Amino acid sequence: MGAPSLQGDPPREAAQPGRGTAYFGDVLGMMLWPVHRLIWADPQRRARKLLEFAEVEASGGRDLVRAAELTNDPVLRARYLAHARDEARHADMFRARGRALGKEMTGEGKEGLADWMAPGERGMEGLDLAREKDADLLAFLHLSESAAARDFARYARVIDKDPATRILFQRILHDEDEHKNYTRGELGRIAPRRARRVLWWARLRRLWKAYLRFATFFAGMIAGVVLTIQYFVLLPPFVWLARRNARREKPGWIGVGERVAR
Amino acid sequence: MKILGISGHYHDSAAALVVDGVPVAAVQEERLSRHKNDAGFPLAAIEWCLDHAGLSPNDLDAVIFYEKPTLKFDRVLTGLLQGWPGSWRSYPKAMKNMLGEKLWVRGLIASQLGISTRRVRCIEHHQSHAAAAFLTAPTQEAAIITADGVGEWATLTVGTGAKRADGSSEIRMLRELRFPHSLGLFYSAVTAYLGFTVNEGEYKVMGLASYGQPTRIAEMRRLLRPMADGAFMLDLDFFDFLGKVESGYSSRFIDLFGPPRRSWQPIDLRSEEGRRFADIAASAQALLEEVMVGIATNLQRETGLSDLCLGGGVALNGVANARILREAGFGRLFVPSAPGDAGCALGAALYADRILFRQPHKAVPDHPFWGPRPDEAALLRVAQEDGIPVVANEQLIEDVADALAADKIIGWVDGALEYGPRALGHRSIFAAPHDASMRDRLNRDIKYREEFRPFAPVVAAEHADRFFDLPPGGARLARFMSGVVPVRPEWRSRLAAITHVDGTARVQVLDREMEPRLHALLEAYGKRSGIPVLLNTSFNLAGEPIVNTVSEAYSTFRRCAIDMLVAGNVCLTKQRVARAQILENVA
């Protein structure tokens, strides 16, 4: 089910992302093809990833509901609510397929090193919806849906031994295309003169957020290494003290005695 | 004095404002941020509390944080040291977590509010729980029990509280149990084992327990061993609170009870596996009740007091609460509307007012409605924009009662938002409680949740005994839906939608004074059906916090099978919305 069309067809350029972006996406897609094939080959990982995608879609749907609650534009409100219904349906579809695949799973599913290279939708990427203007939010959504559509198309191509999952991706892909188009169309409606500028600004913000994700990950990794070294080098003398204290402390009630708060 | 209480950084952040000894505002951050169990710094909640009272941060005499971060850091670090070298994976995570923000909370609060750190103070976690339970309760003297996962070091405390004739107040902590021996962590580990989210799914374990038999209680006693002095200890071989923070159980736990349920795996109670999970839930629940009743009984004998105030997350366990009231010897049991960490914001503020600053005690209004009020005009505007006809009617109660009698489901927004996890009549979904099909309809079309989870009823206080087997003091316990009691057998078939599989219900007993409009609705519905009882469930969808504003109520109404939305005197019905939606789709 696509979003209802209230404003006629979107502008012609709306159906496709910028040429440069598409080219970059295609090249990246070709480069990542073996990685995606590897990631989606294992049924356990496939099941786990589909269940993760279900959570992301459900969360994205909740963000869209929030956007609907906050906008003063009745057309956008209807669009967002319809979009949110789609996301909730996608979540159900991913969950059902993940559960079906996962029936034979022995654990929660293996996580691989390259796993992060096959993301689902990123949704609103932690945007503060209350502070976003409608145009900025639409631009962000448009780019997010475009990226998701590209990713899901890639996954559908590499999952050749699991037709049910491939068809699932293709069906969801159809909706993502609809979402991509309506967000671009609505952006053209509410910000006709500055739609391109807003889109470029949103691209820069996505890039910045990607950098922040990377920087946070990198900083976390460095901190992790430093703290691990600290753990093994500095802590051992204190371990003895802590264990001695633990031996002295008996389980059961500990009197608080005179600690009276008046 | 103007005192702001804050809880946060673990789960369910909140802020509460006490002015001249009386609460004026309290709200959970999740209700404003719309992120369920929001654990972040509760800036939106603080801003709302101050705006509501017309204050700026500089007007505050004190800001009180609900726990002492340095003591908590001490506990975390000591635990990691004791677990060396096995705790090496947890150490970097824990240090980043603590050193990043949590340890410097006084500075953080001061910088966020733009005030001096001298005005920011921290009190102990269980002191906040004890104050939230005792200082809000309409009792002069009571025994106090607080129990949760863990605060700084304490996991369970017992003590007494007194409000004296000279206006002074006292909270006396007698003794405590310390980490890692924790009833809350024990129950949370079972919650995780059963595939539910910790700090969120504990009530699902309680619901599931009714479908099982406590056949595994002997094994549970190996995990949690009662001691001669009435305390208990956990066998730490079965738990891993450092290595597996999210789950908390070890491989020996799995050896004992079998493979855990995977979070996405549905529970089929007709299958052997489903019954195994139900039996494990029943066994953990039975043991928790046994321990809590034992501790409460000992405390009653020791203090000779007739009132008990119960705080902490464990106090959300309504089955255990009802057993304590029946068996421990107390005449009355007070559980606040927000006994968990969110309620600590109010507890911390009251503790500072009465204990730290020695202000005279003042009675705290005995209701849970401390949050934002709905804006009916906003609903009118949104409905108008969407072309949906609205009925604004001073006599809506009769229309709503008619709709309920015709098996319609009502979304109800009225007055200030509840403080705490329960919808107690201001942000509720109401339905007729008679047929099991209504329960299935709500589960399938609105709440999208597991079939084993029960729905709660609300009943007018004067009719409660007719339908429910309330123990002495039970009406008080049920004021904030804190106790699970039997539905009288002769009414179970006519109250099938709210009667759990074991014949019980987590009833809300409503005093007219607390919520006159809802009371009038119950009366009006009673005239039509002969049974003044309604099914009352929280106004939210799965995974979302309870609605706060009318916009949130409206979007929820649009997305599920609620038939009628009522906000104050404004009403929308689904037929009209459906027509508008069809027009949208056609367009």
HADDOCK unambig.tbl for C-alpha pairs under 7 A between the chains (distance, minus, plus):
assign (segid A and resid 4 and name CA) (segid B and resid 584 and name CA) 6.74 0.50 0.50
assign (segid A and resid 4 and name CA) (segid B and resid 585 and name CA) 5.21 0.50 0.50
assign (segid A and resid 5 and name CA) (segid B and resid 587 and name CA) 6.35 0.50 0.50
assign (segid A and resid 6 and name CA) (segid B and resid 587 and name CA) 5.48 0.50 0.50
assign (segid A and resid 65 and name CA) (segid B and resid 555 and name CA) 6.89 0.50 0.50
assign (segid A and resid 69 and name CA) (segid B and resid 551 and name CA) 5.35 0.50 0.50
assign (segid A and resid 69 and name CA) (segid B and resid 552 and name CA) 6.06 0.50 0.50
assign (segid A and resid 69 and name CA) (segid B and resid 555 and name CA) 6.59 0.50 0.50
assign (segid A and resid 74 and name CA) (segid B and resid 385 and name CA) 5.94 0.50 0.50
assign (segid A and resid 74 and name CA) (segid B and resid 386 and name CA) 6.13 0.50 0.50
assign (segid A and resid 108 and name CA) (segid B and resid 262 and name CA) 6.54 0.50 0.50
assign (segid A and resid 224 and name CA) (segid B and resid 92 and name CA) 5.23 0.50 0.50
assign (segid A and resid 227 and name CA) (segid B and resid 92 and name CA) 5.37 0.50 0.50
assign (segid A and resid 228 and name CA) (segid B and resid 88 and name CA) 6.75 0.50 0.50
assign (segid A and resid 228 and name CA) (segid B and resid 92 and name CA) 6.29 0.50 0.50
assign (segid A and resid 231 and name CA) (segid B and resid 88 and name CA) 6.91 0.50 0.50
assign (segid A and resid 239 and name CA) (segid B and resid 81 and name CA) 4.91 0.50 0.50
assign (segid A and resid 239 and name CA) (segid B and resid 82 and name CA) 6.07 0.50 0.50
assign (segid A and resid 239 and name CA) (segid B and resid 84 and name CA) 6.83 0.50 0.50
assign (segid A and resid 242 and name CA) (segid B and resid 78 and name CA) 6.10 0.50 0.50
assign (segid A and resid 242 and name CA) (segid B and resid 81 and name CA) 6.23 0.50 0.50
assign (segid A and resid 242 and name CA) (segid B and resid 82 and name CA) 5.82 0.50 0.50
assign (segid A and resid 243 and name CA) (segid B and resid 82 and name CA) 5.47 0.50 0.50
assign (segid A and resid 251 and name CA) (segid B and resid 233 and name CA) 6.23 0.50 0.50
assign (segid A and resid 252 and name CA) (segid B and resid 177 and name CA) 6.13 0.50 0.50
assign (segid A and resid 252 and name CA) (segid B and resid 231 and name CA) 5.25 0.50 0.50
assign (segid A and resid 252 and name CA) (segid B and resid 232 and name CA) 6.04 0.50 0.50
assign (segid A and resid 252 and name CA) (segid B and resid 233 and name CA) 6.52 0.50 0.50
assign (segid A and resid 253 and name CA) (segid B and resid 175 and name CA) 6.06 0.50 0.50
assign (segid A and resid 253 and name CA) (segid B and resid 176 and name CA) 5.51 0.50 0.50
assign (segid A and resid 253 and name CA) (segid B and resid 177 and name CA) 5.24 0.50 0.50
assign (segid A and resid 253 and name CA) (segid B and resid 231 and name CA) 6.11 0.50 0.50
assign (segid A and resid 254 and name CA) (segid B and resid 175 and name CA) 5.34 0.50 0.50
assign (segid A and resid 254 and name CA) (segid B and resid 176 and name CA) 5.28 0.50 0.50
assign (segid A and resid 254 and name CA) (segid B and resid 177 and name CA) 6.21 0.50 0.50
assign (segid A and resid 255 and name CA) (segid B and resid 174 and name CA) 6.09 0.50 0.50
assign (segid A and resid 255 and name CA) (segid B and resid 175 and name CA) 4.16 0.50 0.50
assign (segid A and resid 255 and name CA) (segid B and resid 176 and name CA) 6.47 0.50 0.50
assign (segid A and resid 256 and name CA) (segid B and resid 173 and name CA) 6.20 0.50 0.50
assign (segid A and resid 256 and name CA) (segid B and resid 174 and name CA) 5.31 0.50 0.50
assign (segid A and resid 256 and name CA) (segid B and resid 175 and name CA) 4.77 0.50 0.50
assign (segid A and resid 256 and name CA) (segid B and resid 176 and name CA) 6.89 0.50 0.50
assign (segid A and resid 257 and name CA) (segid B and resid 174 and name CA) 5.95 0.50 0.50
assign (segid A and resid 259 and name CA) (segid B and resid 172 and name CA) 6.84 0.50 0.50
assign (segid A and resid 259 and name CA) (segid B and resid 173 and name CA) 6.52 0.50 0.50
assign (segid A and resid 260 and name CA) (segid B and resid 171 and name CA) 6.40 0.50 0.50
assign (segid A and resid 260 and name CA) (segid B and resid 172 and name CA) 4.60 0.50 0.50
assign (segid A and resid 260 and name CA) (segid B and resid 173 and name CA) 6.41 0.50 0.50
assign (segid A and resid 261 and name CA) (segid B and resid 170 and name CA) 5.70 0.50 0.50
assign (segid A and resid 261 and name CA) (segid B and resid 171 and name CA) 5.26 0.50 0.50
assign (segid A and resid 261 and name CA) (segid B and resid 172 and name CA) 5.97 0.50 0.50
assign (segid A and resid 261 and name CA) (segid B and resid 355 and name CA) 6.24 0.50 0.50
assign (segid A and resid 262 and name CA) (segid B and resid 169 and name CA) 5.95 0.50 0.50
assign (segid A and resid 262 and name CA) (segid B and resid 170 and name CA) 4.38 0.50 0.50
assign (segid A and resid 262 and name CA) (segid B and resid 171 and name CA) 6.47 0.50 0.50
assign (segid A and resid 262 and name CA) (segid B and resid 355 and name CA) 4.99 0.50 0.50
